[in-house]
Each structure stands twice: as C-alpha cells, then as structure tokens.
Amino acid sequence: MPQQYAPCLNYTNLQTAEELVYPDFRIRLPRYLQPEHIWLIKQFLHTRFKSDRHWYYYLNQHGRNLVFANATYTSNPPPYWTGQRYCMAGSPADHSQFAQPAQQQPARQLQQGTDNSSAAPSTSSAAAAAAAAAAAAAAWQAGGSPPRFEQSVMFAAAPDSHLFQHFIDRTAMMLAQTEGLRSSSLKYIALPPKSPAVAESWRLLANVTQPSQQLLRPGPATTAASFIFACDTPLVHPYLMQRVSEQSLAAAGLPPGGVPAEKRKVVLLVTRMGDAAVKNVGRRWLNYQDCKPQIQQLLDSRGRGEFTQGFNASAFPSHTAAMRFWSSQVRAVIGPHGGAFYNLFYASSPTAVLEIWPVSEVPADRQQQVDNVHVPSPNLFWEISHLRQLQHWVLPMKSLSAYESDVVVDCGQVVEALQLSLQEDPAESELDLEPFYQGTRWSA
C-alpha cells in the first residue's frame, strides 16, 4: 500500500489522522444553444473525472487531515506550480517529510510544547525534530532566513493563493475541510494576500485579523509543536463549496441561504474593460455597448424592473460589499471567462450565468477538425455554478485571432440564452447536481 494512502500509520509524531470519504455525485454539463457548441466544449473541457453523455461523475474522492508533532516545513510542498508536488495537485500528497518513523512510543503519548509560540517544540521525539532544527540553523548560517519555531501551524500555501481566484478555489477548501481541527491561536504558512479580497476572506473563514502575525511566509524553515497538513482536499465537491459560501456569507452578516430571485434585479455585464481589478489581459467583450440595449429591451419586455449594470470590482469599498451585491442584487451575470466568476460563490440561487468562451474558431459542424482551434481558457465555471444550483450557459464566441482572446459577441445568442434562462422555473427544471451511487445507472 502506498504510504500516503495510510495516514493512520503509527508514526511516533502523528497526533491525529482523519481519512475523509466524500460522497459521490454527478453534475450536468452546461447549457448550450447549438449541438455544435456542446460538442466543442467536450473537446476542451479539463476532465477531472468520468464523463458519460450529458453528465460528469465525480467518484471516489478522499480527503486527509494529518496533525504532526514537532514537524518542520522547508518548502515541501512548494507554494507554486511545479510538476505534481504542489498542494491539491490531484494525486495523493506526500507527507513523509513531516513524519518520524514509528519506534517504541505511540504518537498519542507525545508531550506537547509550551503555550509560548516563540519557544522551541517539545523534545519528546528528539531525533528527527533536532535534526530538522539543526538543518534549518545550518541553512540560516549559510545565508538563508532564520528558522521559526511555533506552537501550532497549518500549511495553507496553495499555488497563487495570494490571489483571490486561487485562494477561494484551493486554500478556502482546505480551511473548510480542517474546520474541526483549527483553533483561534493557529498560525498559517501562507502566501501574503495581494488584494483586499484575499485579506478579508482570511478574516471571514479563519479569523485572521492580523495577517502580518498570523500568516507565515513560506520562505524560512518553520518547526511547529503541532502541524496540520491537509493538501489532500478535493478541488470540486458540493459540501466544501457550499461550506465556504455559507461560512463567508454568515461571517459577513449576510443570509447564507441567499435572497429570492424576485428581489434581485441586476443583470450584470462583466466586460473586463476599464476594471483595475482585472489582472490578466485579454478576453475583453469589445462590443458590449451594442449588446447592452438589446439585453435591456428583453428585460423591459418582462416588466419586472430588471436592468443591466456593468461590473467593476475595483469600485467596491470592500470585499464584503461585493459579496453583498452578488448575493442580494444579481439575477444574472454575462461576460467572458475570467476571475470575476469566482464571485459565484456568493450568488443566490437561482442565478443565470452566461459565460462567453473565447475560441479561435467555432466549428460549423462536428465534422470540422478542432486540431487547430486554440482555447486560452479550457477550464470553465460550470462546476461552481452547478454545485451552487445556478443555471450555467457556455457561449463559444470566435476571438479576434488565434492567440488574441478579445471577442466581438453575437448579441442575438446572448439575448436568446438569457431569455431561456430567466424564464426557466427551477422547481420544474431537471436538477444539475445529483448524488450518485455506484452500481446504478450512468446516464438518465
């Protein structure tokens, strides 16, 4: 048996080990206007699990929470994208670097360190802890950073988690999985927040009110009397996603259950133009001014007081204000693929989501080859939408060139998809998320 599949091995310094078995589920593929669209989507979707016709199946997902005594972190796993060694890479995470092999003394008999977070950890399991500390001290003397000694630490430095999109889809999932193990005095090995949204999310989900003291930069070697390691956390599961949403909204003083559709009037246009919060160039909706009056004409015909509004993330005074807006006002969101769609974590159900997908060519039929079709963003947001019971449409649109992802959108397709989505009655519609029991039917 691979070592990482047996977290309950009797390491002398293993305090707690939890093997979490997540229920299987399936989600429906996103909505589409033309059969060629869904065929194209299937060619490029980053497939994590089994697909069958119009369903994707997420099976056999496990999580592991390991708490080690006297463990030292020295850049393994790394806090950046590299090979398959980074946190939540999709394969079981190696934890052998924190473990001290079983000897005579069971882990449960280890003595804890003192309450002084600046003190060195207990020497009960002396050999490995002393060796790690000596190595860290030697590295410091050779010109590296001084080693750190802490009482309780959790590793939370997923790649790019200093940015909102990868904090919310990785680090936040680890925080949800370890909810029962974390204390108010816990510190985190984490990348320093690069935006107010990340800093505020740390406060909402982990009560981190002083990032400079509670978040430890991954650089120096860090030895902890108690070290939480949860890199084996699923990327996609309804429990974790819903828990992050509920905890964030509740901590911000917002209703976790959302706001009824009839009270939400905004059709949000995410153009990726003129917004200082947009970090990556491209994928701009160049002709949104042409589409806007056509969308408003549809809304006026419904007679419900709905209206279009542009989205500018940098215009909100705080992340909590943006959360409140998405939860209490947004009835639909339309725009090219981009980080703004991570705010769907806070959207109320039902919300119509129309994701414009820039591709270099939209095949006219299934016989047309897709070998030369360039897709700058193969990962779409339909998983988040369907796990949160939002109605997700994918609209492939031809980009300006093979490697330039700005788009001139077919306004008629946007209006058609929006009309179909707004008139959809969730109570009478087929479910997009279902539990699945292996051994039963695959496709409906």
C-alpha positions as CSV (number, residue, x, y, z in Angstrom):
1,M,0.0,0.0,0.0
2,P,1.4,3.4,-0.9
3,Q,2.4,5.3,2.3
4,Q,0.3,8.3,1.5
5,Y,-2.8,6.0,1.5
6,A,-2.3,5.0,5.1
7,P,-2.4,8.2,7.3
8,C,-3.0,6.2,10.4
9,L,0.4,4.5,10.4
10,N,1.9,4.7,13.8
11,Y,4.4,7.5,13.3
12,T,5.8,8.5,16.7
13,N,4.8,12.1,15.9
14,L,1.4,11.6,14.4
15,Q,-1.1,13.2,16.8
16,T,-4.3,12.9,14.7
17,A,-5.2,11.4,11.3
18,E,-8.5,11.7,9.5
19,E,-9.4,9.8,6.3
20,L,-12.4,11.6,4.9
21,V,-14.6,9.8,2.3
22,Y,-16.6,12.3,0.2
23,P,-20.0,11.1,-1.2
24,D,-20.0,10.6,-5.0
25,F,-22.1,13.0,-7.1
26,R,-22.7,14.0,-10.7
27,I,-23.3,17.3,-12.4
28,R,-24.9,18.1,-15.7
29,L,-22.9,19.6,-18.5
30,P,-23.6,23.4,-19.0
31,R,-26.5,24.6,-21.1
32,Y,-25.9,25.5,-24.7
33,L,-27.7,26.9,-27.8
34,Q,-26.4,24.6,-30.5
35,P,-25.3,21.0,-30.6
36,E,-22.0,22.0,-32.1
37,H,-21.4,24.2,-29.0
38,I,-21.6,21.3,-26.5
39,W,-19.5,19.1,-28.8
40,L,-16.8,21.7,-28.9
41,I,-17.0,22.2,-25.1
42,K,-16.5,18.4,-24.6
43,Q,-13.3,18.5,-26.7
44,F,-11.6,21.0,-24.5
45,L,-13.1,20.6,-21.0
46,H,-10.4,19.8,-18.5
47,T,-11.8,16.5,-17.5
48,R,-11.2,15.5,-13.9
49,F,-13.5,12.6,-13.7
50,K,-15.6,10.2,-15.8
51,S,-18.0,11.7,-18.4
52,D,-21.0,10.0,-19.9
53,R,-23.2,11.8,-22.4
54,H,-24.5,14.9,-20.6
55,W,-23.3,14.1,-17.1
56,Y,-19.9,14.3,-15.4
57,Y,-19.3,11.9,-12.5
58,Y,-17.1,12.7,-9.5
59,L,-16.3,9.5,-7.8
60,N,-14.0,8.1,-5.0
61,Q,-12.9,11.4,-3.7
62,H,-11.0,11.3,-0.4
63,G,-9.5,13.9,1.9
64,R,-6.9,13.6,4.6
65,N,-6.2,15.7,7.6
66,L,-2.9,14.9,9.4
67,V,-1.6,16.6,12.5
68,F,2.1,16.0,13.3
69,A,4.0,16.9,16.4
70,N,7.5,18.5,16.0
71,A,7.3,18.8,12.3
72,T,9.4,21.1,10.1
73,Y,8.3,22.7,6.8
74,T,11.0,23.5,4.4
75,S,9.4,24.3,1.0
76,N,7.9,20.9,0.5
77,P,5.2,21.1,-0.9
78,P,6.2,24.2,-2.8
79,P,3.9,27.3,-2.8
80,Y,4.0,27.5,-6.6
81,W,3.0,25.4,-9.7
82,T,5.6,22.8,-10.3
83,G,5.2,19.2,-11.5
84,Q,2.7,17.4,-9.3
85,R,4.3,18.3,-6.0
86,Y,2.2,21.4,-5.2
87,C,-0.8,21.3,-2.8
88,M,-4.1,19.8,-4.2
89,A,-2.4,18.6,-7.4
90,G,-5.0,15.8,-7.9
91,S,-2.9,13.0,-6.6
92,P,-2.2,11.9,-3.0
93,A,0.1,14.4,-1.3
94,D,3.3,13.1,0.1
95,H,3.6,13.7,3.9
96,S,6.7,11.6,4.6
97,Q,8.8,14.8,5.1
98,F,6.8,15.5,8.3
99,A,6.7,12.0,9.7
100,Q,9.1,10.4,12.2
101,P,9.1,6.6,11.8
102,A,7.3,4.5,14.4
103,Q,9.5,3.4,17.3
104,Q,8.5,2.2,20.7
105,Q,6.4,5.2,21.8
106,P,3.0,5.7,20.2
107,A,2.2,9.1,18.8
108,R,-0.6,9.7,21.3
109,Q,1.9,9.7,24.2
110,L,3.9,12.6,22.9
111,Q,4.3,15.6,25.1
112,Q,3.1,18.9,23.7
113,G,5.2,22.0,23.5
114,T,4.5,25.0,25.7
115,D,2.0,27.7,25.0
116,N,4.8,30.2,24.1
117,S,4.7,30.3,20.3
118,S,8.2,31.6,20.2
119,A,9.6,28.6,22.1
120,A,11.1,25.5,20.5
121,P,8.8,22.5,20.4
122,S,9.0,19.6,22.8
123,T,11.9,17.3,22.5
124,S,9.9,14.1,23.3
125,S,10.6,12.8,19.8
126,A,14.0,14.3,19.8
127,A,15.9,12.8,16.9
128,A,14.0,13.9,13.9
129,A,13.0,17.3,15.3
130,A,16.6,18.0,16.4
131,A,17.9,17.0,13.0
132,A,15.4,19.3,11.2
133,A,16.2,22.2,13.5
134,A,19.9,21.7,13.0
135,A,19.5,21.6,9.3
136,A,17.4,24.8,9.4
137,A,20.0,26.5,11.6
138,A,22.8,25.5,9.2
139,A,20.9,26.9,6.3
140,W,20.5,30.2,8.2
141,Q,24.2,30.4,8.9
142,A,24.9,29.7,5.2
143,G,23.0,32.9,4.4
144,G,19.3,31.8,4.4
145,S,16.4,33.0,6.5
146,P,16.4,32.3,10.3
147,P,14.3,29.3,11.3
148,R,11.0,29.8,13.1
149,F,9.5,27.9,16.0
150,E,5.8,28.0,16.6
151,Q,3.2,26.2,18.7
152,S,0.6,25.3,16.2
153,V,0.7,25.8,12.4
154,M,-1.3,24.8,9.3
155,F,0.2,24.6,5.8
156,A,-2.1,26.6,3.5
157,A,0.2,27.9,0.8
158,A,-1.5,26.6,-2.3
159,P,-0.1,28.0,-5.6
160,D,-1.1,31.6,-6.3
161,S,-3.3,31.6,-3.2
162,H,-2.2,35.3,-2.6
163,L,-4.7,36.0,-5.5
164,F,-8.4,35.7,-4.9
165,Q,-9.2,33.1,-7.5
166,H,-6.8,30.6,-6.1
167,F,-7.4,31.4,-2.5
168,I,-11.1,30.7,-2.9
169,D,-10.7,27.5,-5.0
170,R,-7.9,25.9,-3.0
171,T,-6.9,27.4,0.3
172,A,-10.6,28.0,1.2
173,M,-11.3,24.4,0.5
174,M,-8.6,23.3,2.9
175,L,-9.9,25.6,5.6
176,A,-13.4,24.1,5.2
177,Q,-12.0,20.5,5.4
178,T,-10.0,21.3,8.6
179,E,-12.7,23.3,10.3
180,G,-12.9,20.9,13.3
181,L,-9.1,21.0,13.9
182,R,-8.3,24.7,13.8
183,S,-8.1,26.9,16.8
184,S,-8.1,30.7,17.2
185,S,-4.3,30.6,18.1
186,L,-3.4,28.7,14.9
187,K,-0.9,30.3,12.5
188,Y,-0.8,29.5,8.8
189,I,2.1,29.0,6.3
190,A,0.5,31.1,3.5
191,L,1.3,33.5,0.7
192,P,0.8,37.1,1.9
193,P,-2.5,38.5,0.4
194,K,-2.1,40.6,-2.7
195,S,-5.6,42.0,-2.6
196,P,-8.1,43.2,0.0
197,A,-10.4,40.4,-1.1
198,V,-7.9,37.7,0.0
199,A,-7.2,39.5,3.3
200,E,-10.9,39.8,4.0
201,S,-11.5,36.2,3.1
202,W,-8.9,35.1,5.6
203,R,-10.7,37.1,8.2
204,L,-14.1,35.6,7.3
205,L,-13.0,32.0,7.1
206,A,-10.2,31.7,9.6
207,N,-10.5,34.8,11.9
208,V,-7.1,36.1,10.6
209,T,-7.3,39.7,11.7
210,Q,-3.5,40.4,11.7
211,P,-2.1,38.8,8.6
212,S,1.5,40.0,9.3
213,Q,1.5,38.0,12.5
214,Q,-0.9,35.1,11.8
215,L,0.3,34.3,8.2
216,L,3.8,33.0,7.9
217,R,5.6,33.5,4.6
218,P,6.7,30.1,3.2
219,G,10.4,31.0,2.9
220,P,12.1,30.3,6.2
221,A,12.1,26.8,7.7
222,T,9.2,26.5,10.2
223,T,9.1,24.0,13.0
224,A,5.8,23.6,14.9
225,A,4.9,21.6,18.0
226,S,1.6,20.8,16.2
227,F,1.5,20.9,12.4
228,I,-1.7,20.5,10.3
229,F,-1.3,19.2,6.8
230,A,-4.4,18.9,4.6
231,C,-3.1,19.1,1.0
232,D,-5.3,16.1,0.2
233,T,-8.5,18.1,-0.2
234,P,-10.9,17.7,-3.2
235,L,-11.0,20.6,-5.6
236,V,-14.6,20.0,-6.6
237,H,-17.2,18.9,-4.1
238,P,-20.6,20.4,-3.2
239,Y,-20.0,20.1,0.6
240,L,-16.8,22.0,0.6
241,M,-18.0,24.7,-1.9
242,Q,-21.3,25.2,0.0
243,R,-19.5,25.3,3.3
244,V,-17.1,28.0,2.1
245,S,-20.1,30.0,0.7
246,E,-22.2,29.7,3.9
247,Q,-19.3,30.5,6.3
248,S,-18.2,33.5,4.2
249,L,-21.7,35.0,4.0
250,A,-22.6,34.3,7.6
251,A,-19.3,35.8,8.9
252,A,-20.1,38.9,6.7
253,G,-23.5,39.3,8.3
254,L,-25.3,38.1,5.1
255,P,-28.0,35.4,4.8
256,P,-26.3,32.1,3.9
257,G,-29.5,30.9,2.2
258,G,-29.4,33.8,-0.3
259,V,-32.1,36.2,-1.5
260,P,-35.2,35.2,-3.5
261,A,-35.0,35.8,-7.3
262,E,-37.8,38.2,-7.4
263,K,-35.9,40.6,-5.2
264,R,-32.8,40.6,-7.4
265,K,-33.0,42.9,-10.4
266,V,-29.4,43.3,-11.8
267,V,-28.2,41.7,-15.0
268,L,-24.5,42.1,-14.5
269,L,-22.3,42.7,-17.5
270,V,-18.7,41.6,-16.9
271,T,-16.9,43.2,-19.8
272,R,-13.3,43.0,-18.5
273,M,-12.8,46.6,-19.7
274,G,-11.9,49.6,-17.5
275,D,-11.6,47.5,-14.3
276,A,-8.4,47.9,-12.4
277,A,-9.0,44.6,-10.7
278,V,-8.5,42.6,-13.9
279,K,-5.0,41.2,-13.7
280,N,-4.7,39.2,-16.9
281,V,-5.0,40.9,-20.3
282,G,-7.4,39.7,-23.0
283,R,-10.9,38.2,-23.0
284,R,-12.5,41.6,-23.3
285,W,-16.1,42.0,-24.5
286,L,-15.4,44.6,-27.2
287,N,-19.0,45.2,-28.4
288,Y,-20.9,45.1,-25.1
289,Q,-22.3,48.6,-25.8
290,D,-24.0,47.1,-28.9
291,C,-25.4,44.2,-26.8
292,K,-26.5,46.2,-23.8
293,P,-29.6,47.9,-25.3
294,Q,-30.8,44.5,-26.8
295,I,-30.5,42.9,-23.4
296,Q,-32.3,45.8,-21.7
297,Q,-35.1,45.5,-24.3
298,L,-35.6,41.9,-23.3
299,L,-35.7,42.9,-19.6
300,D,-38.2,45.7,-20.3
301,S,-40.5,43.2,-22.0
302,R,-40.6,41.1,-18.9
303,G,-41.9,44.1,-16.9
304,R,-40.1,43.1,-13.6
305,G,-37.9,46.2,-13.1
306,E,-34.7,44.3,-14.1
307,F,-31.8,46.3,-15.5
308,T,-28.3,45.9,-16.8
309,Q,-25.3,47.1,-14.9
310,G,-21.6,46.9,-15.6
311,F,-19.3,45.2,-13.1
312,N,-16.2,46.9,-11.8
313,A,-14.6,45.0,-8.9
314,S,-12.3,47.9,-8.0
315,A,-15.3,50.2,-7.4
316,F,-16.5,48.3,-4.3
317,P,-15.3,49.7,-1.0
318,S,-14.7,46.2,0.4
319,H,-14.9,42.5,-0.4
320,T,-17.9,42.2,1.9
321,A,-19.7,44.9,-0.1
322,A,-19.0,43.0,-3.3
323,M,-20.3,39.8,-1.6
324,R,-23.5,41.6,-0.5
325,F,-24.0,42.9,-4.1
326,W,-23.7,39.4,-5.7
327,S,-25.9,37.8,-3.1
328,S,-28.7,40.3,-2.8
329,Q,-28.9,42.1,-6.2
330,V,-27.6,39.9,-9.1
331,R,-30.2,37.9,-11.0
332,A,-27.9,37.1,-14.0
333,V,-24.3,37.6,-15.0
334,I,-22.9,37.7,-18.5
335,G,-19.3,38.0,-19.6
336,P,-16.1,36.4,-20.9
337,H,-14.4,33.8,-18.8
338,G,-12.4,35.4,-16.0
339,G,-11.7,35.7,-12.3
340,A,-14.9,37.7,-11.6
341,F,-16.9,34.5,-11.9
342,Y,-15.4,33.3,-8.6
343,N,-17.9,35.7,-7.0
344,L,-20.5,33.0,-7.9
345,F,-19.5,31.5,-4.5
346,Y,-21.7,34.3,-3.1
347,A,-24.5,34.4,-5.7
348,S,-28.1,33.4,-4.7
349,S,-29.9,30.6,-6.4
350,P,-31.4,30.8,-9.0
351,T,-28.9,33.0,-10.9
352,A,-28.4,32.8,-14.7
353,V,-24.8,32.6,-15.6
354,L,-23.8,33.2,-19.3
355,E,-20.1,32.5,-19.7
356,I,-18.7,33.8,-23.0
357,W,-15.9,31.4,-24.1
358,P,-13.4,32.9,-26.5
359,V,-12.1,30.3,-29.0
360,S,-10.1,30.9,-32.2
361,E,-12.8,29.1,-34.3
362,V,-16.3,27.9,-33.7
363,P,-16.8,24.8,-35.9
364,A,-19.9,24.8,-38.0
365,D,-20.5,21.1,-37.5
366,R,-19.0,18.0,-35.9
367,Q,-17.1,17.0,-38.9
368,Q,-14.9,20.1,-38.8
369,Q,-11.5,19.4,-37.3
370,V,-10.7,21.1,-34.0
371,D,-6.9,20.4,-34.1
372,N,-6.2,24.0,-34.9
373,V,-8.7,25.5,-32.6
374,H,-7.0,27.5,-29.8
375,V,-8.7,27.8,-26.5
376,P,-7.0,30.2,-24.0
377,S,-9.1,29.0,-21.1
378,P,-10.0,25.3,-21.1
379,N,-11.3,25.4,-17.5
380,L,-14.9,26.8,-17.3
381,F,-17.0,27.9,-14.3
382,W,-19.9,25.5,-14.9
383,E,-18.7,23.3,-12.0
384,I,-19.0,26.1,-9.5
385,S,-22.4,27.1,-10.9
386,H,-24.0,23.7,-10.8
387,L,-22.6,22.8,-7.4
388,R,-24.3,26.0,-6.2
389,Q,-27.5,25.4,-8.1
390,L,-27.0,28.2,-10.6
391,Q,-28.1,27.9,-14.3
392,H,-24.9,27.9,-16.3
393,W,-24.7,28.6,-20.1
394,V,-21.5,28.4,-22.2
395,L,-21.5,30.5,-25.3
396,P,-18.4,29.8,-27.5
397,M,-17.5,33.0,-29.4
398,K,-14.8,33.5,-32.0
399,S,-11.9,35.6,-30.7
400,L,-10.2,38.2,-32.8
401,S,-7.3,35.9,-33.7
402,A,-5.8,32.5,-32.8
403,Y,-3.9,33.9,-29.9
404,E,-5.9,37.1,-29.1
405,S,-8.8,36.3,-26.8
406,D,-10.8,39.6,-27.1
407,V,-14.2,38.9,-28.6
408,V,-17.0,40.6,-30.6
409,V,-20.0,38.8,-29.2
410,D,-23.1,37.7,-31.1
411,C,-25.7,39.7,-29.2
412,G,-28.5,37.7,-30.5
413,Q,-27.1,34.5,-28.9
414,V,-26.7,36.3,-25.6
415,V,-30.3,37.6,-25.6
416,E,-31.6,34.1,-26.6
417,A,-29.7,32.3,-23.8
418,L,-30.7,35.0,-21.3
419,Q,-34.4,34.8,-22.2
420,L,-34.4,31.0,-21.9
421,S,-32.6,31.1,-18.5
422,L,-34.7,33.8,-16.9
423,Q,-38.0,32.1,-17.9
424,E,-36.7,28.7,-16.5
425,D,-38.6,27.6,-13.4
426,P,-36.1,25.9,-11.1
427,A,-38.9,24.0,-9.4
428,E,-39.8,22.3,-12.7
429,S,-36.4,22.0,-14.2
430,E,-34.1,19.0,-14.2
431,L,-31.5,19.0,-11.5
432,D,-27.9,20.0,-12.4
433,L,-26.5,18.3,-9.3
434,E,-27.4,14.8,-8.1
435,P,-26.0,12.3,-5.6
436,F,-24.7,9.2,-7.4
437,Y,-24.5,5.6,-6.1
438,Q,-22.0,3.4,-7.9
439,G,-23.6,0.3,-9.3
440,T,-26.7,2.2,-10.5
441,R,-27.4,3.7,-13.9
442,W,-25.0,6.1,-15.6
443,S,-26.9,8.5,-17.8
444,A,-30.5,9.3,-17.3
